[in-house]
Amino acid sequence: MIWISLTLFGLILYFIVRNNVSRATTAPVWLLWLVLMLPALVFGGWAVRYGEKAQPPPQLLIPCTVMSLFLYIYLVRRNLRPLPVTNPPDPSLETPEVVKPDTNLLTKGEESQLQNCFPWSIFYLQQVDHRPQGVICRGQLRSQPEKAYQTIQDNIKTQFGDRFLVVFQDGAMNKPFFVLVPNPQAQAQQKSKAPVPQVGLALGLLLATLLTTTLAGLALSDASMTRQVLNDQPHLLAKGLPYAIALMAILGLHELGHYFTARFYKIKASLPYFIPVPFILFPIGTLGAFIQMRSPIPNRKALFDVGIAGPLAGLVITIPILIWGLMQSTIVPLPDKLEGLPFDAMNPSSSILFSLLSKLTLGSELTLGQAIDLHPLAISGWIGLIVTALNLMPIGQLDGGHIVHAMFGQRNGAVIGQISRLLVLLLSIIQPLLVFWAIILLFMPTVDQPALNDVSELDNTRDLIGLSALGLLVLIILPLPHSLAHLLLTANPLP
């Protein structure tokens, strides 16, 4: 059980460092993550050496924790990024040379040109505020938000070219306003001389992750496997391939869903990057995969589609793999107390969705008081469900945070994130696997980055799909109620 907890903790911690902390520092993400994980890795190593019931002595754990915190603070402060020119959707847009303090971005003549960019029948401009980081244009909206944004954006581009990004946000009393911020992406394109070798890096990480997950799959399929046996019979490595290919297919399709949707909206995005981890440290062999957005999100519709495409694409292959794996799994008695990984005696009632799929696959053979010894394919499917649930959490810059932001607006999305964190904390009382999630989510920012047009709302179809996605999250993280478990897992529930 300790390795499951450490794995989930490591996954969540990496997402936080990559999506939030990396915005404030240029220090390598993997190094910051490794420094923060040091106490957890020491704890896990001690458990491997002396057993899970043995606790590391305070003389070891306390100095390790203090050293980890001080080293983390040192790395972050030593490599602080310059302050961004605005609240950009992507850290790659930040540049220290765009704006000089106390300098207007527009001259007097350019300000009169700006007035001409706002037709009175579209957006009646009443006030222009010059700030070091941007030009705020306040007034009265007199047309549909999408039409207003497109018109103003086209006019600004005609007058000033690619000099500014046009941001449209909701203000106080539901009065939307425009902000013109310097477009550092144009300068970055001028300074860039050679493209980043994305393909080589992505391919190298993919092959490394294939190796680590294959070794993890071998260990999960044959617990008695030793290094000596593997050295003598290297062909046995193929036993780990089904798990590795299935898990990487799930993670890869999830990220490809984000990638192709981003490209559809002409959002620059990197290829999927897998994160290999030696199975000795994390028994599943990987910390997942991710892509990097390299340009702003144009509107809330695009934000929603990009956010939800990953979980939906991942589920397309997760569910069949999980069912296929369950068909090859075996039923075992449910132990009174489970030690170590739960894969050899998974309680089907630990998740509503998992219990439904288990009953659908195993039928009357699965009854109360029984557990499932998961086949490696089923393990990869179960991990896929956990990854989907983690990403659907409606908090901050997780996929679920993008979804609620697009559905309800940035401010309401932040409120939903705050409530969600408290609910997960309460649910962790009845679902122990949520404890680490609850702790990490408490420190995760709940405010998502705005889209350029953050005022135009979604259509009813997308709202319905978003609510369904949040319902799916509930089905994954909530355990099956006892009354339903008694009805579902009874051998012959009907007379």
N, C-alpha and C positions, 0 to 999 in steps of 0.2 A: 504493500500500500504506500510505503514511503516514496518509492520511485514514481508512482503515479502522481503523488502530490508534488514532488520535485519537478516532474516534467511539466505539469500544468502551471506551476509557479514560474518555471523558466520561460515557457511560451508567453505567458501574460507579461512577464517582466520585459522580455525582448520587444514585444509589441509596444509597450509603453516607452521604452528607451528610443526605439526607432521612430515612433510617430510623434513624440513630444519632446523628449530631452534633446534629441539630435538637432532640434530647431535652434537651440540656444548655444550649442558648442560644435566645434569642428572635430572634436576627438572622435576616433573610430567607434562606431556603435557597438561592434563586437567586444571591444576592450572595456567600454563602460558596463556592458552587460556582464562580462566575465568578472569584473571587480565587484559588482553588486551581488553576483551569485556565489562569491567565495564562501561566505558562511554556510550557505545551503549545500554546496559541494563538500565542504568539510563534514557537515552533518551526515550527508549521504555516504561519504567514504568511511566514516566511523561506523555507520550501520552495516556496511558491507564487511568490514573487518571484524567487528565484535558482535554483530547481530542487531536487528531492528529494535530490540527492547533496551539495548545499552545506549545511554545518553552520553554525549561528549562532555568531558569535564569543563566546568566554567573557566578554568585556567587556560583552556584552548579556545573555547567558543567566544568569550568576551573580547580578548585581544584581537581575534580574527575579525569580529564584527566591527570593532573600533577602527582597525586598520582599513577595512573595506570602505567604511564611510569617509574617512579622511582622504584616502586615495581617490575615491570618486569625486569628492568636492575639489580636490587639487586638479584633477584632470579636466573637470568642467570649467573651473575658473581660469585655468591656464590657457584654455582654447576657446574662450568666449567668442561668439560671432558678433560682428558689429550690429547695432540696432537696425532692424528693417525699416524701410520707408513707410510701411503701412502694415496691415494685418494680412499678409499675403497667404493665398491658399497653399503655396508650396514653398519650402525653404530655399529651393533653387532660385527663387525670384529675388532673394535678398542681396543687396549690394551696398557697400558703405560709401560709394562715390556718387550716388545719384543726386542726393539732396544735401545742401549745405544749410546748417542751422540759420534761422532768422533771415532767410532769403526767399522772396516770393517766387513762385514757380512761373508766374505770368507777368509780363510787362503790362503797362497801361494799354498799349495798343492791342496786345493779345487778349486782354480782358474784354475789350469791346467785341473782338471776334468771338469770344466765348459766349457773349450775350446772344449773338446771332445763331448759336447752335441749339438754342432752346426755343422752339416755336411756342407761342403763347397758347395755341390750341392743343398742344401735346403736354407741355410742362411749363407752367407760368413761373419763370425765374424771378424770385423776390430778393434773394440775398446770396452774396458770394463771400465766403470766409477763406482767407489765405492762411494756411498753416504750413509749417516747415515740411510736413510729410504729405501734403496734398491740398487740393482746392475743393472745398465743400460748397455745393450748390443746393440751396434750399428753395422751396417754392410749393406750388400747388399742382398735383397730378390731375390732368384733365383728359386722360385717355387710358386705355388698357395698359397695365404695366409692361407687358411684353412689347407692345407697339411703341410705347414711350422709350423703352431702353434701346430698342433697335434703331429708332430714329435718332436719338441723341448720340448713340455710339457712332453711327454713320456720319453724322455732322461733325463730331469731334475728330474723327479720322480724316475727314475731308480738309478740315482746317489745320490740324496739327500732325497729321500722319500717324506714325506709330509711337509718338512721343509719350502718350498717356494710356493708362488702363482706365476704363470707365467702370466704376463700381456703383451699383444701385442697391440701396439697403433700406430697411424699414426703420424709421426713427420713432421718437416719442409721439404719443397720441396717434399712432398708425399713420404718420406722415412720412412717406418715403423721400429720400434725398439722394443726390448724385455726389460721388467723390471722384475727382481726377487725381490719380497717383502716377508718378513717373513709372515708365515701363522699363524695368531693368532687363527684361528678356531681350529687348532689341539690342541693348549694349552687350549683353552676354553673347548674342549671336555674332556681333561684329568682332568680339575678342576671340571667339572660338575659332581655332585654326584646324582642328582635327576632331572628328567624331569620337566619342568614347567607345572603346571596343566592347560593346554590350554583348555581342554574340559569343565572343571567346570567354568572357567572364561567366555568362549564364550557362554555357556548356560545361565549363570546368566545375562550377558548383553543382550542376545536375549530376555529373559523373561521380563527384565526391559523395553526394547524398545517396546515389544509387549504391555505392559501396557500403556506407554506414548503415543504411536501412536493410541491405541484404544481410549484413552481419547481425543486425538486430532481429530480423526475421528468422535467421538460423537459430539464434538463442531462444526465441519464443517457440519455435517448432520443436526444438530438442534441447531441453534444459540440461541434459547430461553432456552436451557437446563441449569439448575442451579444445584449447589451442593446439595441443599435440595431435589430437585426432584429426583436426582440420589440416594441419601441416602434412600429415601422412596421406590423407584422402581429400585433396582440394576440391574434388568434384562434388563433395557434400555441400559446398557453398550454394549450389543451385537450389537447395531446399529453402533458402531464404528469399529467393527471387519472387515467389507469388506475393508474399507480404510487401516486399519492397516496391514492386511494380504497381500493386493496387494502391498503396498509400501515396506514392508519388503521382499516380494518375488522379487521385482525389485532390491532392493539394495543387497539382499543376492545372487541372481543369478549373478549380476555384479561381486561381490567379489569371488564367486565360480569359475567364468570363469578365473580370475587371479590365484586362488589357484590350480585348477586342471592342468592348463597349466604349472605352476611352478613345480608341482610335476612330470609332464611328462618329463620335462628337468632336473629332479633330483635336483631342487633348493629347499632348505629348506624354508618353509613358514608356518606362523601361520594360525590357523583357522580364519574365518571371525569374527571380533569383531564389534558388533553394538554399536552405541553411543546414549544412551537414553538422552532425554532432556525434562523436564516438559513442557507441551504444553502451560503453562502460559508464559514461556519465549520465546518459539519458537512454533508457531501454528501447525507445521507439526509433532512435537513430536519426532524428531530425527535429529542428525547431519550427518546421513549416516552410513557407515560401512567401514572397512579397513582390510587389512591383512599386516603382516610384513614379509619382505624377510629376511631370516637369513643366506643366503650364496650368493656368487657372481653370477652374470649373466654370463653364459659361453661365449656367442657370441651375435652378433647383431640379428641373426635369432631368438634366444630365447628371446631377449629383445623385438623384435617386436611382437612375438606371445603372450608373457605375457601381453604386454601393450594393444594390441588390443582385447584380449579375453574378458576383462571385459565389455567394451562398447558394443561389439557385443552380448554377452550373455545377457546383460541387455535389449538390444533392442528387443531380441526375445520375451520377455514377456511384455515389456513396450508398444509396439505398440498394441497388442491385448487388453491389459487392458485399454488403452486410448480409443480405438474404442468402446469397450464394455461400458465404462463409458459415452462416448459421445452419445451412443444410448439411455441412460437413462437420459441424460441432457435435459434441456429445453431452448428454445430460448427466449430472452428478448430484449427489446429495448436497444441500446447502449447509456449509459449516457454521458452527455457532460463532466462531470468531475467525476472520480471514486475516492472514498475515502475508505480507508481501504483495505482489501484483495480483489483482482480482481476476486476471484473464483465465485462470484455470478453474474458477468457481464464481462466475459473474452472476450476481443476483438480477434476474430479469425485471424485478420491480423497482430497480434503481432509476428508471426513466419510463415515462408513460409511452413515448414513441418506441423505445427499445423493447418494452414488454409487448406492445402490440405486434411489432415485427417478429418477435421471437415466437409468440403464440401462432401467428399466421404461418410461420415456417415449420415449426416443430409440432404443431397441432396438439392432440390429446396427450402426447408423451410428456409435455411440460406441465407440471402441476405444482401446487403449493409445496414449499419445503424443498424445492429442487433448484439447482443452479446450472449454469452452462459452462462447460469447458470449451472456451472459444478457439476455433480454428484460426490460424494466422490471418486468413482473409477476413474473418469476422472481426478480428482485432483491428485491422486497418479500417474496416467500416465503422466500428465503434469510435475510433479516433476521429474519423471524418465527421461523425455526429458532434463530438466534443468541439472540434474546430469550428463547425458551423454555428454551434451555440455561442461560443466565445465571440465570434465575429458579429453575431446578431444582437449582442448586448447593446441597447440603445444609449450608448454613452460615448461622448467625445468623438474621436476620429475612427472608432471602429465602424464596421459596415452598418451596424444597427444605428449608430449615432448619425451617420449620413442619412439613413432612411428617415428617422424622426425629424431631423433638421429639414429635409426636403418636404416632408408632409406637413409639419406644423410651424415651420420657421425657426430661425436660429435661436431666438430667446426661449420660445416654448420648448424647443428641443433640449436646451440646457436644463430647463426645469424637469423635464421627463428624465433626463440623465441623473439628476440629483435624487429623484424619487426611486429610480431603478436601483441606484447604489444601496439605498436603505432597504429596499425589498430583498435584494440579493443577500444583504447582511442578515436579515431575518430568516430567509430561506436556508441559510447555512446552518441554522440550528437543527433542521430536520434532514438536510442534505449535506453531509460532511465534505463532499467534494467541492462544494461552493465556498468553503472557508477561505482558501487562498484567493479565489476570484474576488470575494468580498473585500479582502484586505487591499488587494491591488487596485480595485475599482474605486476605493475610497480616495486614493491619491491620484487618480487619473482626471485630467481636466474634462469638464463636461461640455465646454463650449467648442463647437465645431467651427472650422474656418468657413467664412462666407463664400458663396459663389459670386461671380461678377454681377449677375442679375439675381439678387437674393429676395426679390419681391414677388415675382410671378409665381402663382400657386400651381399645384399639380391637378391633373384631372381625376375624376372619380375612380377610373380603372386603376390608376397607380395607387391611390389611397387604399383601395380594397386589397391590392397585392401587398402593400406595406403592412396592413393590419394582419393579413394572413401570415406574413413572415414573422411578425411578433408572436402570433399564436403558435407558430412552429417552435419558436424559442421556448415557450412555456412547456410544450409537449416534450422537449428534450431535457430540460433541467429539472422538472418536477418529478418526484418519485410517484409511482402508481399508488393511489390511495388504497388503504387496506380493504375497504369494502369492494372496490373494483377488482383488486387483486384476487379476493376470494371468489368473485364471480368469474373473472377471466381465466384464472388458473386452476379452477376446479375441473377434474377430469370429465365429468358429465354434468355441466351446469343446468341443462334442460332435462325434464323428465322424458 
